[in-house]
Amino acid sequence: MRINLTVVLTFILLSLMCAAGGVSFYGGYRVGSEALKGITQPDSSPTSTLAKSKKNELGHKILSEAEILAKVKAKMSGK
Protein backbone atom coordinates (compact mmCIF):
# COMPACT_ATOMS: atom_id res chain seq x y z
CA MET A 1 0.00 0.00 0.00
CA ARG A 2 1.36 3.33 -1.08
CA ILE A 3 1.16 6.47 1.14
CA ASN A 4 -0.60 9.35 -0.55
CA LEU A 5 1.65 12.42 -0.88
CA THR A 6 -1.27 14.80 -0.28
CA VAL A 7 -2.00 13.20 3.10
CA VAL A 8 1.66 13.43 4.13
CA LEU A 9 1.88 17.11 3.15
CA THR A 10 -1.40 17.84 4.97
CA PHE A 11 -0.09 16.30 8.19
CA ILE A 12 3.21 18.18 7.85
CA LEU A 13 1.34 21.45 7.36
CA LEU A 14 -0.96 20.68 10.30
CA SER A 15 1.98 19.94 12.58
CA LEU A 16 3.76 23.14 11.50
CA MET A 17 0.61 25.16 12.21
CA CYS A 18 0.27 23.59 15.67
CA ALA A 19 3.93 24.33 16.40
CA ALA A 20 3.54 27.94 15.27
CA GLY A 21 0.45 28.30 17.47
CA GLY A 22 2.33 26.91 20.46
CA VAL A 23 5.26 29.26 19.90
CA SER A 24 2.98 32.29 19.57
CA PHE A 25 1.04 31.23 22.69
CA TYR A 26 4.26 30.94 24.68
CA GLY A 27 5.54 34.30 23.40
CA GLY A 28 2.24 36.03 24.18
CA TYR A 29 2.17 34.52 27.65
CA ARG A 30 5.71 35.70 28.35
CA VAL A 31 5.02 39.23 27.08
CA GLY A 32 1.75 39.46 29.02
CA SER A 33 3.23 38.23 32.28
CA GLU A 34 6.14 40.64 31.89
CA ALA A 35 3.75 43.54 31.27
CA LEU A 36 1.68 42.73 34.36
CA LYS A 37 4.63 42.08 36.66
CA GLY A 38 4.36 45.42 38.50
CA ILE A 39 0.57 45.49 38.69
CA THR A 40 -1.02 44.64 42.03
CA GLN A 41 -4.60 44.30 43.20
CA PRO A 42 -6.03 47.26 45.16
CA ASP A 43 -6.05 46.91 48.95
CA SER A 44 -9.75 47.66 49.29
CA SER A 45 -12.78 48.41 47.19
CA PRO A 46 -13.05 52.14 46.39
CA THR A 47 -16.84 52.01 46.42
CA SER A 48 -17.01 50.67 49.97
CA THR A 49 -14.71 53.38 51.31
CA LEU A 50 -16.74 56.05 49.49
CA ALA A 51 -20.02 54.74 50.89
CA LYS A 52 -18.61 54.68 54.42
CA SER A 53 -17.27 58.22 54.35
CA LYS A 54 -20.38 59.84 52.74
CA LYS A 55 -17.98 62.36 51.17
CA ASN A 56 -15.76 61.94 48.17
CA GLU A 57 -12.26 63.35 47.61
CA LEU A 58 -13.59 66.74 46.50
CA GLY A 59 -15.54 67.23 49.72
CA HIS A 60 -18.99 67.02 48.15
CA LYS A 61 -21.74 65.53 50.25
CA ILE A 62 -23.72 62.67 48.72
CA LEU A 63 -27.38 63.71 48.74
CA SER A 64 -30.27 61.41 49.40
CA GLU A 65 -33.05 60.96 46.89
CA ALA A 66 -35.57 62.75 49.15
CA GLU A 67 -33.35 65.86 49.35
CA ILE A 68 -32.95 65.96 45.58
CA LEU A 69 -36.69 65.60 44.97
CA ALA A 70 -37.44 68.35 47.51
CA LYS A 71 -35.03 70.74 45.78
CA VAL A 72 -36.48 69.94 42.35
CA LYS A 73 -40.07 70.49 43.54
CA ALA A 74 -39.04 73.79 45.16
CA LYS A 75 -37.40 74.98 41.92
CA MET A 76 -40.37 73.95 39.81
CA SER A 77 -42.82 75.74 42.09
CA GLY A 78 -40.71 78.91 41.89
CA LYS A 79 -39.64 79.13 45.54
C-alpha atoms as an extended CHARMM CRD file, in Angstrom:
* protein
*
        79  EXT
         1         1  MET       CA              0.0000000000        0.0000000000        0.0000000000  PROA      1               0.0000000000
         2         2  ARG       CA              1.3580000000        3.3320000000       -1.0790000000  PROA      2               0.0000000000
         3         3  ILE       CA              1.1620000000        6.4670000000        1.1410000000  PROA      3               0.0000000000
         4         4  ASN       CA             -0.6030000000        9.3500000000       -0.5500000000  PROA      4               0.0000000000
         5         5  LEU       CA              1.6460000000       12.4210000000       -0.8840000000  PROA      5               0.0000000000
         6         6  THR       CA             -1.2750000000       14.8010000000       -0.2760000000  PROA      6               0.0000000000
         7         7  VAL       CA             -2.0040000000       13.1990000000        3.0990000000  PROA      7               0.0000000000
         8         8  VAL       CA              1.6550000000       13.4330000000        4.1320000000  PROA      8               0.0000000000
         9         9  LEU       CA              1.8800000000       17.1080000000        3.1550000000  PROA      9               0.0000000000
        10        10  THR       CA             -1.3970000000       17.8380000000        4.9670000000  PROA      10              0.0000000000
        11        11  PHE       CA             -0.0880000000       16.2970000000        8.1940000000  PROA      11              0.0000000000
        12        12  ILE       CA              3.2060000000       18.1750000000        7.8490000000  PROA      12              0.0000000000
        13        13  LEU       CA              1.3420000000       21.4520000000        7.3620000000  PROA      13              0.0000000000
        14        14  LEU       CA             -0.9620000000       20.6820000000       10.2950000000  PROA      14              0.0000000000
        15        15  SER       CA              1.9800000000       19.9380000000       12.5750000000  PROA      15              0.0000000000
        16        16  LEU       CA              3.7590000000       23.1370000000       11.5040000000  PROA      16              0.0000000000
        17        17  MET       CA              0.6120000000       25.1620000000       12.2110000000  PROA      17              0.0000000000
        18        18  CYS       CA              0.2670000000       23.5930000000       15.6700000000  PROA      18              0.0000000000
        19        19  ALA       CA              3.9310000000       24.3250000000       16.3970000000  PROA      19              0.0000000000
        20        20  ALA       CA              3.5420000000       27.9430000000       15.2690000000  PROA      20              0.0000000000
        21        21  GLY       CA              0.4500000000       28.2960000000       17.4700000000  PROA      21              0.0000000000
        22        22  GLY       CA              2.3290000000       26.9120000000       20.4590000000  PROA      22              0.0000000000
        23        23  VAL       CA              5.2590000000       29.2570000000       19.8980000000  PROA      23              0.0000000000
        24        24  SER       CA              2.9770000000       32.2940000000       19.5700000000  PROA      24              0.0000000000
        25        25  PHE       CA              1.0430000000       31.2270000000       22.6880000000  PROA      25              0.0000000000
        26        26  TYR       CA              4.2590000000       30.9400000000       24.6850000000  PROA      26              0.0000000000
        27        27  GLY       CA              5.5390000000       34.2970000000       23.3990000000  PROA      27              0.0000000000
        28        28  GLY       CA              2.2430000000       36.0330000000       24.1830000000  PROA      28              0.0000000000
        29        29  TYR       CA              2.1660000000       34.5170000000       27.6540000000  PROA      29              0.0000000000
        30        30  ARG       CA              5.7070000000       35.7050000000       28.3520000000  PROA      30              0.0000000000
        31        31  VAL       CA              5.0200000000       39.2320000000       27.0790000000  PROA      31              0.0000000000
        32        32  GLY       CA              1.7500000000       39.4590000000       29.0220000000  PROA      32              0.0000000000
        33        33  SER       CA              3.2280000000       38.2340000000       32.2810000000  PROA      33              0.0000000000
        34        34  GLU       CA              6.1410000000       40.6440000000       31.8920000000  PROA      34              0.0000000000
        35        35  ALA       CA              3.7530000000       43.5430000000       31.2680000000  PROA      35              0.0000000000
        36        36  LEU       CA              1.6820000000       42.7280000000       34.3590000000  PROA      36              0.0000000000
        37        37  LYS       CA              4.6280000000       42.0750000000       36.6600000000  PROA      37              0.0000000000
        38        38  GLY       CA              4.3630000000       45.4240000000       38.4970000000  PROA      38              0.0000000000
        39        39  ILE       CA              0.5670000000       45.4940000000       38.6860000000  PROA      39              0.0000000000
        40        40  THR       CA             -1.0210000000       44.6450000000       42.0340000000  PROA      40              0.0000000000
        41        41  GLN       CA             -4.6040000000       44.2990000000       43.1990000000  PROA      41              0.0000000000
        42        42  PRO       CA             -6.0290000000       47.2570000000       45.1580000000  PROA      42              0.0000000000
        43        43  ASP       CA             -6.0500000000       46.9060000000       48.9460000000  PROA      43              0.0000000000
        44        44  SER       CA             -9.7480000000       47.6610000000       49.2920000000  PROA      44              0.0000000000
        45        45  SER       CA            -12.7830000000       48.4060000000       47.1920000000  PROA      45              0.0000000000
        46        46  PRO       CA            -13.0450000000       52.1430000000       46.3890000000  PROA      46              0.0000000000
        47        47  THR       CA            -16.8360000000       52.0150000000       46.4210000000  PROA      47              0.0000000000
        48        48  SER       CA            -17.0130000000       50.6690000000       49.9660000000  PROA      48              0.0000000000
        49        49  THR       CA            -14.7130000000       53.3830000000       51.3140000000  PROA      49              0.0000000000
        50        50  LEU       CA            -16.7430000000       56.0450000000       49.4880000000  PROA      50              0.0000000000
        51        51  ALA       CA            -20.0160000000       54.7390000000       50.8860000000  PROA      51              0.0000000000
        52        52  LYS       CA            -18.6130000000       54.6760000000       54.4220000000  PROA      52              0.0000000000
        53        53  SER       CA            -17.2720000000       58.2160000000       54.3490000000  PROA      53              0.0000000000
        54        54  LYS       CA            -20.3780000000       59.8420000000       52.7400000000  PROA      54              0.0000000000
        55        55  LYS       CA            -17.9760000000       62.3620000000       51.1700000000  PROA      55              0.0000000000
        56        56  ASN       CA            -15.7610000000       61.9440000000       48.1740000000  PROA      56              0.0000000000
        57        57  GLU       CA            -12.2610000000       63.3460000000       47.6120000000  PROA      57              0.0000000000
        58        58  LEU       CA            -13.5860000000       66.7400000000       46.5040000000  PROA      58              0.0000000000
        59        59  GLY       CA            -15.5350000000       67.2260000000       49.7170000000  PROA      59              0.0000000000
        60        60  HSD       CA            -18.9880000000       67.0210000000       48.1460000000  PROA      60              0.0000000000
        61        61  LYS       CA            -21.7370000000       65.5310000000       50.2530000000  PROA      61              0.0000000000
        62        62  ILE       CA            -23.7240000000       62.6730000000       48.7250000000  PROA      62              0.0000000000
        63        63  LEU       CA            -27.3780000000       63.7050000000       48.7360000000  PROA      63              0.0000000000
        64        64  SER       CA            -30.2690000000       61.4070000000       49.3980000000  PROA      64              0.0000000000
        65        65  GLU       CA            -33.0530000000       60.9600000000       46.8860000000  PROA      65              0.0000000000
        66        66  ALA       CA            -35.5710000000       62.7490000000       49.1520000000  PROA      66              0.0000000000
        67        67  GLU       CA            -33.3530000000       65.8580000000       49.3460000000  PROA      67              0.0000000000
        68        68  ILE       CA            -32.9510000000       65.9620000000       45.5770000000  PROA      68              0.0000000000
        69        69  LEU       CA            -36.6950000000       65.6020000000       44.9710000000  PROA      69              0.0000000000
        70        70  ALA       CA            -37.4360000000       68.3460000000       47.5140000000  PROA      70              0.0000000000
        71        71  LYS       CA            -35.0270000000       70.7400000000       45.7750000000  PROA      71              0.0000000000
        72        72  VAL       CA            -36.4820000000       69.9380000000       42.3480000000  PROA      72              0.0000000000
        73        73  LYS       CA            -40.0680000000       70.4930000000       43.5440000000  PROA      73              0.0000000000
        74        74  ALA       CA            -39.0440000000       73.7910000000       45.1610000000  PROA      74              0.0000000000
        75        75  LYS       CA            -37.3960000000       74.9780000000       41.9160000000  PROA      75              0.0000000000
        76        76  MET       CA            -40.3660000000       73.9470000000       39.8120000000  PROA      76              0.0000000000
        77        77  SER       CA            -42.8190000000       75.7390000000       42.0850000000  PROA      77              0.0000000000
        78        78  GLY       CA            -40.7060000000       78.9100000000       41.8880000000  PROA      78              0.0000000000
        79        79  LYS       CA            -39.6420000000       79.1280000000       45.5380000000  PROA      79              0.0000000000
